[in-house]
Amino acid sequence: MNAIDMHNHFIAPEVIAFLAREGANFETRMIERDGRRFFLIQESAMRPIDGPISDAAARIADMDREGIAMQAVSCVPFLMYPNVAPEKALAISQVNNDALAALASGQPERFCPLASVPLQDPVGAVKELERAAKLGLRGVEIPPKIIERQLDESDFEIFWAAAEALRMVVCMHPFEAVPVGAMSRYFLGNLAGNLYDTGLAAALLIYGGVLERHPNLRVVLYHAGGALPSILGRLDMGYRLVPECRNAIPRPPSSYASQFHFDIIAHSRPMLSHLISTFGADRFVIGSDYPLPAGLAHPVEEVKALGLGADDEQKILAGNARGLLSL
């Protein structure tokens, strides 16, 4: 049992208590349904509170059954709250980061914490990232955009510089509480919109020069890279044919792929095999989305079923995550 899960979520009891008091400021309220407790966000998205999402002991039992030695644990993505005022986002980030630091300090062999920061205020985000690093957090989870502000815009430059300098791995996770248009139907905000948002953000990090300026920056794209693997060839085509693209960066977009890592949540073993063959086993980490139902119930089994060589299998199960988390 040595696998490290780099994509899973936890709502610390301290965060639950905070939102029970302050939820009105975050368009979030607690409800009960069929004997269970949930957070209702913007009167639309419902997320469970009880069970292993907030119970560390229950998580460990499940980890043991699945062969997961450690979780790099992060907040449920709605807790990043990119739509609230910076001071509110900072307040919940600090509660979350303190709680995850305490969880990991009590069981450092099982939990490695990832921070959240108020990215709508890049200066404040850097200060909180620095504080989180001092608390022992090893990375940070961020959304792919802040409302309609994109992460290649100049005011986010100080955040990328800080993440690189602090060696904090950046894990990108989309969330849209109230999808609109076609994305509001058939759960497509999750099934398609999340992948689009991740792919667009990654394309902007490339063409916006963020990866060129920060060659030691390490970014994990959850959900098997979202749409990026599918559009990378077209990004290269644009570099060859479009002057605006060719003038933006000094080399083809695909040459920056080595700064991205992907988790294994493709929900298709043939596709996952193709991605690993294309990008290399050293670019992939275990992800489960635990304990949410849209994730992978048996992530270690998912890797072992691919029939990889022993070295590549071990990289994906644990080795790559150890490097990203500086374990």
N, C-alpha and C positions, 0 to 999 in steps of 0.2 A: 504494500500500500504506500505509494509515493506520489500519486498524481496531485497536481495543483490546479484548482479550478479558478480561472481568472475572470469569470463572468457569472456572478451570482449576487443576490440582493438581500439586504437586511434592514429592517426598521427597528432601530434600537428603542427599548422601552422609554428612554429619556426623550426621544423624538416624539413618540406617541403622546407622552405627557405634555410636551411643549405644544403640539398641535391641538390637544384637547383644550388647552387654554387659549391659544392664539390662532386657531384655525380660521376664524373669520377673516383675518388679515391675509390669508393665503387661498381664499375661496375653497377651503377644504373643511369638511365636517365629518364627524364620526356617525355611522349608522349601524344598526343591527338588522340582520336578515337571516332567517332560518337558524337562529342560535349562534351566529357568527358575527364578528365585528369587522367593519370595513371603513376605509376612508373613501369619501365621495369627493372627487376633485372637479371643480367648476360644474357641479351638478350633472356630470357626464361620465367620467371615468371612475370606476370603482375598483379599489385595491384592498385585499385582505390585510388584516392587522394581526389576527391571532394565528397560532400554530408556528411552524418553523420559520416563518418570515420574521418573527420577533423573538424566537426562543432558541438560544444558542445550544442548549442541551439537546433539544430535538434535532437540530442540525447535525450535531456530532454523530448521533446514532445513524442518521441517513448517510453521512459521509463515510462512516465505517462500512456500511453495507455496500457502498458503491466503490470502495477503494480510493477515496479521496483523502489524502493526508492533510491538505491545507486548502482553505478558501481565501482568495484575495477578495475580501468582502467589501461591497460598496452599497450605497443607499439605493433604495428603489428610485428609478429615474425621475418620477414626478417631484421628489424632494429637492431637486436642483432648482426648481421654481425660476426659470429664466424670465418670467413675466411679472415678477413682483419688484417693488422698490429695492434698491441695493441694500439699505439698512435691514430690511426684513430678510433678504436672501443671506446676508452675512450672519444674522442671528441664528437662523436654522442650520447654516453650515457649521457654525461653531458648536452648537449642541450635538450635531451629528458627528463631527470630527472628534470631539472629546469622548463621546460614547464609544466610537469604534476604536479609538486609541486604548480606552480602558478594557474593552473586550479583548483586544489583541495582547495587551500586557498581562492579562490574567491567563491566557492560553496561547502563548506565542508560537507554539508548535502546530497549532490548528488554524489560526486566523492571522491574516496579514491585511491591514486596513488600507483602503483607498479613500481619499478625501473628496469632499465637495467644496466648491468655492463660489462666491457671488460674481460670476463671470460678466454680468451686466455692468459691473464696475471693475474694469481691469486692474486699476491700482489696488482696490480693496481685495480683489482676487489674489493678487501677488502676495499681499501681506498675509492673507489667510493661508496661502500655499506654503509660505515660509514658516508660519506657526505650526501648520500640520506636519511639515517635515521635522521640526524639532520635537513634536509629539511622537514621532516614529512612524507616521504614515508613509507608505512607499510609492504612492501614485495618486492620481486624481481622475475622477469621472466627470466628464463634461458633456453637455448637449452639442449637437452639430451646428446649432445656430442660436442666437439670442433674439427671439421674435423674428424680425427680418434683417437683423445685423449678421453679417457673415464673418467667419473667423479668420479670413485673410485680411480684414480691414485693419488699418494702421493702428487703431487704438488697442488692438489685442496683441500687438507685437511684444509688449512688456511681459505679458503672460507667457508667451512661447519662450522668450528668453529665460524667464525664471524657471519654467519647467525643465528646460535643457540644463541650466546651471545646477539645479537641485537634483538632477537625475531622477525626476519624478515621471514615471511612465504615465502617459495620458490615454485614458480609455474613453472612447466616444460612444455614447448611448443616446439614441433619439427617443423622444416621447412627445406625443401630441394629445392633450387631454380632450380637445374638441376638434377632430378633423372636419374639414368642410368639403363640399362637392362630392365627387365620386369616392374620395377617401373616407367619407362618413358611412359608406355602405359596405356590407359584407365583411366588416372588420379589416377593410383594406388599408386603413391608416396604419395598422400594425403590419399586415401581411405584405404591403407594397410601399406605403409611405415611409416607413422607417428605413427601408433599404435605399430608397431614393435620397432621403435626407443625408444618410451617411455617405453615399457615393458622391453627391454634390459637394459636401463639405471636404471630402478627401481631394476631389478635383481642384477645389479652390486653394487648399493647402499647397498643392503642387504648383498650379499656375500662378498663384499669388506669391510664390517665392518663399513661403514659410519654411519649407523643408530645405531649400537651397541656403537660406540664411542660418539655419539651425541644423547642421548635419548630424549632431548627436541627439537630436530630439527623437523620442521613441513613442509611436502612436499605435494603440490597439484599436482596430475597427471591429466592434462587436457584430454578431450576426454574419459571420464569414465574410466580412468586408463590405456588406451591403451591396450596392450596385457597382462599386468600383471595379471589381474584376471584369465585369461585362463591358464597361465603357473604356477601359484602359487603352485598348487598341484604337478606339476612336479619338481618344485624347492625343495619342501619338500621330494619328492622321492629321489632326488639327495643327499639330506642331510642324508637320511637313508643309502644309498647304496655306495656313492662315498667318499673315504677318503679325497680327496682334498676339497670337499664341507664341510664335517663334521669338518675338522680342521680349516676352515675359520672363523666360528662363533660358539658361544656357545649354540645356540638354533635353532629350526627349522625356516626356512624363513618366514612361515606364521605368526609366532609370532610377526614379525615386522610390520605387516600390519596396526597396529594401529597408526603408524607414518605417514601413507599416508592418504590423502583425495583424493576424486575423484569428478569431476563435473558430471553433468547429461547428457552430450552429448553422448548418446549411440545410438541414432537414432533407438531405438527399445524399446517400453515400457515394453514388457515382459522381455527383457534382463535387463533393468534398475531395474525392480522389483526384479529380481533374485539377482542382485548385492547388492541392499539395504538389501535384506533378508540375504545375505551371510555375508556382512561386517558391517551392522548396519547403521541406519539412521544418527548416529552421525559422519559418515565418508564422507558425501556427501554435496556438495554445488551447488547452482545454477550456471550454465554456459550457455552462449548463443552463443559465438563466434561472437556476434554483432559487426559490421553490415554485416559480410561476409555471403555469401549465403550458405556455408556448415554448418552453425550453426543451432540453434533452433530459429524459429521465435517467439514462444510463450512459453518461459521456465517455467513461473509460471503455466500456464495451463498444461504443461507436468508433473509437480509434483502433481498438484491437481487431475489429471486423474488417479493417481496410487491408490487412495483409502486408503491412509495411515491414521493412527490415528492422531489426532490433534497435539500431542506433536512431533511426528516424522516429520510431514509435516512442522511444524514451525522450527524445527532444520535445515531442508534442505533449506527452503526458506530464513532464515536469521540467526538463532541462531549460527550455526556452523561457518559461515563467520564472525560473530561478534567476536567470540573467536579467530579465526585465524588472524584477522586484528587488534586485541586488541582495538576494538572500545568501 
